Amino acid sequence: MLFSTLTFLLIFLPLCLLFYFIIPNIKYKNIVLLLFSLMFYAWGEPIYIFLMLISIFITYIFGLLINKSKHKKTFFIFGVILLLLNLLFFKYGNFIIDNINFIFNINIKSLELALPIGISFYTFQALSYLIDLYRGKFKVQKNILNLALYISLFPQLIAGPIVRYETIEEQILNRKHSLDKIVEGSHRFIIGLSKKVILANSMALICDTIYSNYSSYGTIVLWIASITFMFQIFFDFSGYSDMAIGLGKIFGFEFLENFYYPYQSKSITEFWRRWHISLSSWFKDYIYIPLGGSRCSKLKNIRNIFIVWLLTGLWHGASWNYIIWGIYFGILLLLEKFVFKNIIEKTPNIIRHLVTIFFILISWTIFKIEDINSLLIILKDMFIYKSSTINFINSNSSLFFNFIFIIPCIYFSYEHKKIDINNSIKYNIINICYFILFIINIVFIIGSNYNPFIYFRF
């Protein structure tokens, strides 16, 4: 496993910041960041650090070949294939073997490989580098250490956002540090930490308790599980993105936003413009548009949308529920675009919003339950009324405190007017509040056994 949360917060991060800021030269700051990034990844997976280094080496070598050779296209294709084979073998190898065994009733031995944490994220960053270099969007990075820093930078290494080289090319060699950026980044980091530790973890305990014994619970309780998981995955993942963006700002980097209040969307199309923005834009720019996007026949446009969402489902995991989840969203988007577009435009916003949330709730149930038989039972019991065989409240009275956090989950899922800080007194009060919030997070972490991030698996 990776660093425990407390080890990261109280030892790893302070040491990294100390070494980073006592070194004046940006070149050596980058080396410090690279070493700590590799240490961060190798801490829990010392073997798989070599897999990352191989990915970095492939990206670097083929970047140089694309830049210098007359056979740019050949080297580009070969480099992309090698990176994809890496991802395919380690993430989908067991899944492919299991399905071959099932279909042909044979017994090929499983690879028994643990999934390298964050492999999808750093592979997509490496791919975007080669693709954009081939497209001529920037000059080749000849310093392998700088390229390694881009691919392995620890704030967003494990669960995004997916950062494109063109957005931080200049920042790697020339970025500014200031007290204001450090304070702003610290605030953003603490907000993200609070989303994860206080809100997401509280929802996770309710959700996991229900799903661990789902056959004993009825329709109402199963809907509660779906609602709490909807909040869990949002505050878990957006919390990580906030922490990554905050840490990036402390180190002088400006990462693009990855979430923008997705649960206030009024359509599935709008939801995917607000949820995991870096992944949506990646598939749009590197898959959807090259296939022809919407500037083609209706039939080809439908094909393009279907391919993108099939791949989006697969990207999230080597399991059939993720494929179903991707196809589910693909179908919804096709219906919105080609069947119900006029009706949706004439529907009141509140109805559009509630319908969107309903379909999102169903999607997260599909996402959560990997076993297809269990998924079918849960979905059936959600829509065909069933009473619980045990009293959820009486048998789980210790979870009462967690239910209190549903209210802030609802509140922080929607955008509110930001507080303007006009004088130093208010500024100092705000800083004290953030420090207190950080201490509260530490207390929650010490008192909880549940701290892993959902998207670490992807």
C-alpha positions in Angstrom: 0.0 0.0 0.0 1.0 3.6 -0.4 1.9 5.9 2.5 -0.7 6.0 5.2 -2.4 9.4 5.2 -0.7 10.4 8.5 2.7 9.4 7.2 2.1 11.5 4.1 0.8 14.5 5.9 3.2 14.6 8.9 6.4 13.2 7.4 6.6 12.9 3.6 5.0 16.2 2.7 6.9 18.4 5.3 10.2 16.8 4.3 9.5 17.4 0.6 8.5 21.0 1.2 11.6 21.6 3.4 14.1 20.3 0.8 12.2 21.9 -2.1 12.2 25.5 -0.6 15.7 25.5 0.8 17.1 24.9 -2.7 17.0 28.1 -4.7 17.6 26.9 -8.2 14.6 25.7 -10.2 16.7 23.0 -11.8 17.5 21.4 -8.5 14.0 22.0 -7.2 12.8 19.8 -10.1 15.2 17.1 -9.1 13.9 17.2 -5.5 10.4 16.9 -6.8 11.3 14.0 -9.1 13.1 12.1 -6.3 10.2 12.6 -3.9 7.7 11.6 -6.6 9.5 8.4 -7.4 9.8 7.7 -3.6 6.1 8.4 -3.2 5.2 5.8 -5.9 7.9 3.3 -4.9 7.0 3.3 -1.2 4.1 0.9 -1.7 5.1 -0.7 -5.0 8.9 -0.9 -5.3 8.6 -3.4 -8.2 6.2 -1.3 -10.2 8.4 1.8 -10.0 10.4 0.0 -12.8 7.2 -0.1 -14.9 6.8 3.6 -14.5 10.5 4.2 -15.4 10.0 2.0 -18.5 7.0 4.1 -19.5 9.1 7.2 -19.0 12.0 5.8 -21.1 9.7 4.7 -23.9 8.1 8.2 -24.0 11.5 9.9 -24.0 13.1 7.7 -26.6 10.2 7.8 -29.0 9.7 11.5 -28.5 13.3 12.0 -29.7 12.7 9.7 -32.6 9.5 11.4 -33.6 11.4 14.7 -33.5 14.4 13.7 -35.5 13.4 10.9 -37.8 11.9 11.1 -41.3 9.7 8.2 -40.3 7.8 10.2 -37.6 4.5 8.3 -38.1 6.1 4.9 -37.8 7.9 5.8 -34.5 4.8 7.6 -33.2 2.6 4.5 -33.8 5.2 2.2 -32.3 5.6 4.3 -29.2 1.9 4.5 -28.6 1.5 0.8 -29.1 4.2 0.0 -26.5 2.6 2.3 -23.9 -0.8 0.8 -24.6 0.6 -2.8 -24.4 2.0 -1.9 -20.9 -1.5 -0.7 -19.8 -3.3 -3.7 -21.5 -1.0 -6.3 -20.0 -1.0 -5.1 -16.4 -4.5 -3.7 -16.1 -6.5 -6.0 -18.4 -4.4 -9.2 -18.6 -6.3 -11.1 -15.9 -9.7 -9.9 -17.2 -8.9 -11.1 -20.7 -7.8 -14.5 -19.5 -10.8 -14.9 -17.2 -13.2 -14.2 -20.1 -11.3 -16.5 -22.5 -11.5 -19.3 -19.9 -15.3 -18.7 -19.4 -16.1 -18.5 -23.1 -14.1 -21.5 -24.3 -14.3 -23.5 -21.0 -10.6 -23.8 -20.7 -8.2 -23.1 -17.8 -5.5 -20.7 -18.7 -3.6 -19.7 -15.6 -4.2 -16.2 -14.4 -1.3 -13.8 -14.5 -1.9 -12.9 -10.8 -0.6 -9.4 -11.2 -1.5 -6.7 -8.8 -2.8 -3.6 -10.6 -0.1 -0.9 -10.6 -1.7 2.1 -8.9 -2.3 5.1 -11.1 -1.1 3.3 -14.3 -4.1 4.7 -16.3 -3.3 8.3 -15.3 0.4 8.3 -16.0 0.0 6.2 -19.2 -2.6 8.7 -20.5 -0.2 11.6 -19.8 2.6 9.8 -21.6 0.3 9.1 -24.6 -0.8 12.8 -24.7 2.8 13.8 -24.8 3.6 11.6 -27.8 0.4 12.5 -29.6 0.8 16.3 -29.1 4.5 16.1 -30.0 3.6 14.3 -33.2 1.0 17.0 -33.9 3.6 19.7 -33.5 2.1 21.4 -30.5 5.4 21.8 -28.7 9.1 21.1 -29.0 10.5 17.8 -27.9 11.7 17.6 -24.3 15.4 16.6 -24.5 16.0 16.5 -20.8 14.8 13.1 -19.6 14.6 14.3 -16.0 12.1 17.1 -16.9 10.0 14.6 -18.9 10.2 12.1 -15.9 9.0 14.9 -13.6 6.0 15.6 -15.9 4.9 11.9 -15.9 5.6 11.1 -12.3 4.8 14.4 -10.4 3.4 13.0 -7.2 0.5 15.5 -6.4 -1.6 14.2 -9.4 0.2 11.0 -10.1 -2.2 8.5 -8.6 -5.6 9.9 -9.4 -5.3 12.9 -11.6 -6.2 15.3 -12.9 -4.6 14.1 -16.2 -2.2 16.9 -17.0 -1.1 17.6 -20.5 2.5 18.5 -21.2 1.6 21.6 -23.2 -0.1 23.1 -20.1 3.0 22.8 -17.9 5.8 22.8 -20.4 6.9 26.3 -19.5 6.1 25.8 -15.8 8.6 23.0 -15.5 11.5 25.3 -16.3 10.1 28.7 -15.3 7.5 29.0 -12.6 6.9 31.5 -9.8 6.7 30.9 -6.1 5.1 33.3 -3.7 3.6 33.3 -0.2 0.2 34.1 -1.6 0.3 31.0 -3.9 1.5 28.8 -1.0 -1.4 30.0 1.2 -3.9 29.7 -1.6 -2.6 26.2 -2.4 -2.7 25.2 1.2 -6.3 26.3 1.5 -7.2 24.3 -1.6 -5.3 21.2 -0.2 -7.2 21.4 3.1 -10.5 21.7 1.3 -9.7 18.6 -0.7 -8.5 16.7 2.4 -11.7 17.6 4.2 -13.9 16.4 1.3 -12.1 13.1 1.5 -11.6 12.5 5.2 -14.8 14.1 6.6 -17.4 13.8 3.9 -16.4 10.9 1.6 -15.3 8.6 4.4 -18.5 9.2 6.3 -20.6 8.3 3.3 -18.4 5.3 2.6 -19.1 3.7 6.0 -22.9 3.9 5.4 -22.6 2.7 1.8 -20.3 -0.2 2.5 -22.3 -1.3 5.5 -25.4 -1.6 3.4 -23.8 -3.3 0.3 -21.9 -5.8 2.5 -25.3 -7.2 3.5 -27.5 -6.0 0.7 -29.7 -9.1 0.6 -31.0 -8.2 4.1 -32.0 -4.7 3.1 -35.0 -3.4 1.2 -35.7 -0.8 -1.4 -35.4 2.3 0.8 -32.1 1.3 2.3 -30.6 0.3 -1.1 -31.5 3.8 -2.4 -29.8 5.3 0.7 -26.7 3.2 -0.3 -26.8 4.6 -3.8 -27.2 8.2 -2.6 -24.3 7.9 -0.1 -22.1 6.3 -2.7 -22.9 9.2 -5.1 -21.6 11.6 -2.5 -18.7 9.3 -1.6 -17.3 9.1 -5.1 -17.7 12.8 -5.8 -16.0 14.0 -2.6 -13.4 11.3 -2.7 -12.3 12.0 -6.3 -12.9 15.8 -6.4 -11.2 15.9 -3.0 -8.1 14.3 -4.4 -8.1 16.7 -7.4 -8.4 19.6 -5.0 -5.4 18.3 -3.1 -3.4 17.8 -6.3 -4.3 21.3 -7.6 -3.4 22.8 -4.2 -0.1 21.0 -3.9 0.7 21.9 -7.4 0.1 25.6 -6.6 2.4 25.4 -3.6 5.1 24.1 -5.9 4.4 26.8 -8.5 2.3 24.7 -10.9 -1.1 25.6 -12.2 -3.1 22.5 -13.0 -6.5 22.8 -14.8 -9.7 22.2 -12.9 -11.1 18.7 -12.9 -14.5 19.2 -11.4 -17.0 22.0 -11.5 -20.1 21.1 -9.4 -21.3 18.2 -11.6 -24.3 17.4 -9.4 -26.0 20.7 -10.3 -26.1 19.6 -13.9 -29.4 19.6 -15.8 -28.5 17.0 -18.4 -26.1 14.0 -18.7 -24.2 16.0 -21.4 -23.7 18.9 -18.9 -22.7 16.4 -16.2 -19.8 15.1 -18.3 -18.6 18.7 -19.0 -18.3 19.1 -15.2 -17.2 15.6 -14.0 -13.6 14.5 -14.4 -13.0 17.2 -17.0 -9.4 16.1 -17.8 -10.5 12.6 -18.7 -13.6 13.8 -20.8 -11.4 16.3 -22.7 -8.7 13.6 -23.2 -11.2 11.2 -24.9 -12.7 14.1 -26.8 -9.4 15.4 -28.2 -7.6 12.1 -28.8 -10.4 9.7 -29.7 -13.7 11.4 -30.5 -12.5 14.2 -32.8 -9.9 12.0 -34.7 -12.8 9.6 -35.4 -14.7 12.4 -36.9 -16.6 13.7 -33.9 -19.9 15.2 -34.8 -18.7 16.5 -38.2 -19.8 13.3 -40.0 -22.9 11.4 -40.8 -25.4 10.7 -38.1 -24.5 7.0 -38.1 -20.8 7.6 -37.8 -21.4 10.1 -35.0 -23.4 7.5 -33.1 -20.5 5.1 -33.7 -18.0 7.6 -32.4 -20.0 8.3 -29.2 -20.4 4.6 -28.6 -16.7 3.9 -29.0 -15.7 6.7 -26.7 -18.0 5.6 -23.9 -17.0 1.9 -24.3 -13.4 3.0 -23.9 -14.3 5.3 -21.0 -15.9 2.3 -19.2 -12.9 0.1 -19.9 -10.5 2.9 -18.7 -12.1 2.7 -15.3 -11.5 -0.9 -14.7 -11.1 -4.5 -16.0 -14.6 -5.6 -15.0 -17.9 -6.0 -16.9 -19.7 -3.5 -14.6 -17.4 -0.7 -15.8 -18.1 -1.6 -19.5 -21.9 -1.6 -18.7 -21.4 1.7 -16.9 -19.7 3.2 -20.0 -22.3 1.9 -22.4 -25.1 3.1 -20.1 -23.8 6.7 -20.3 -23.2 6.3 -24.0 -26.9 5.4 -24.5 -28.1 8.2 -22.3 -26.0 10.7 -24.3 -27.2 9.4 -27.6 -30.8 9.6 -26.4 -30.3 13.2 -25.2 -28.7 14.2 -28.5 -30.8 12.4 -31.1 -34.2 11.6 -29.4 -35.1 13.8 -26.5 -33.2 17.0 -27.4 -36.3 19.2 -28.1 -38.2 17.8 -25.1 -35.3 18.4 -22.8 -34.9 22.0 -23.9 -38.6 22.7 -23.2 -38.6 21.0 -19.8 -38.3 23.2 -16.6 -34.8 23.3 -15.1 -35.8 21.7 -11.8 -37.3 18.7 -13.6 -34.2 18.4 -15.8 -32.0 18.5 -12.8 -33.9 15.9 -10.8 -34.1 13.5 -13.8 -30.3 13.9 -14.3 -29.6 13.1 -10.7 -31.8 10.0 -10.9 -29.9 8.6 -13.9 -26.6 9.5 -12.2 -27.7 7.6 -9.1 -28.3 4.5 -11.2 -25.0 4.9 -12.9 -23.1 4.9 -9.6 -24.8 1.8 -8.5 -23.6 0.1 -11.6 -20.1 1.5 -11.0 -19.9 0.4 -7.4 -21.1 -3.3 -7.7 -18.6 -5.3 -9.7 -20.3 -8.6 -9.4 -23.0 -8.7 -12.1 -25.3 -11.1 -10.3 -25.3 -8.9 -7.2 -25.8 -5.8 -9.3 -28.9 -7.3 -11.0 -30.4 -8.2 -7.6 -29.7 -4.8 -6.2 -31.2 -3.0 -9.2 -34.3 -5.2 -9.1 -34.7 -4.6 -5.3 -34.4 -0.8 -5.9 -37.2 -0.7 -8.4 -39.5 -3.5 -7.2 -40.4 -2.7 -3.6 -38.9 -5.0 -1.0 -38.9 -4.6 2.8 -35.8 -5.1 4.9 -35.5 -8.3 6.9 -33.5 -6.5 9.5 -33.9 -3.0 10.9 -31.0 -0.9 9.5 -31.2 1.8 12.1 -31.3 -0.5 15.1 -28.5 -2.8 13.8 -26.2 0.1 12.8 -26.9 2.7 15.4 -23.2 3.6 15.4 -23.6 5.1 11.9 -26.0 7.8 13.2 -23.2 10.3 13.3 -22.3 9.7 9.7 -25.8 10.5 8.5 -25.4 14.0 9.8 -22.8 14.6 7.0 -25.4 14.1 4.3 -26.5 17.7 4.9 -23.0 19.2 4.2 -22.6 16.8 1.3 -25.8 18.2 -0.4 -24.7 21.8 0.4 -21.2 21.5 -1.0 -22.4 19.7 -4.1 -23.7 23.0 -5.3 -22.0 26.3 -6.2 -22.3 29.2 -3.7 -21.1 32.7 -3.7 -17.5 33.0 -2.6 -16.4 35.0 0.4 -14.5 38.1 -0.4 -11.6 38.8 1.9 -11.1 42.6 2.1 -8.8 43.2 5.0 -6.0 41.6 7.0 -8.1 40.7 10.0 -10.6 38.7 7.9 -7.6 37.1 6.1 -6.0 36.0 9.4 -9.3 34.7 10.7 -9.7 32.6 7.5 -6.2 31.2 7.9 -6.9 30.2 11.5 -10.1 28.5 10.4 -8.2 26.5 7.8 -5.6 25.5 10.4 -8.4 24.3 12.7 -10.0 22.4 9.9 -6.7 20.7 9.2 -6.4 19.6 12.9 -10.0 18.3 12.7 -9.0 16.3 9.6 -6.1 14.8 11.6 -8.5 13.8 14.4 -10.8 12.2 11.9 -7.9 10.3 10.3 -6.6 9.0 13.6 -10.2 7.8 14.5 -10.9 6.1 11.2 -9.7 2.9 9.6 -11.1 3.9 6.2 -8.9 6.2 4.1 -8.1 4.8 0.6 -9.1 6.8 -2.4 -11.5 5.1 -4.8 -9.7 6.3 -7.9 -6.4 4.8 -6.7 -7.7 1.6 -8.4 -7.7 3.2 -11.8 
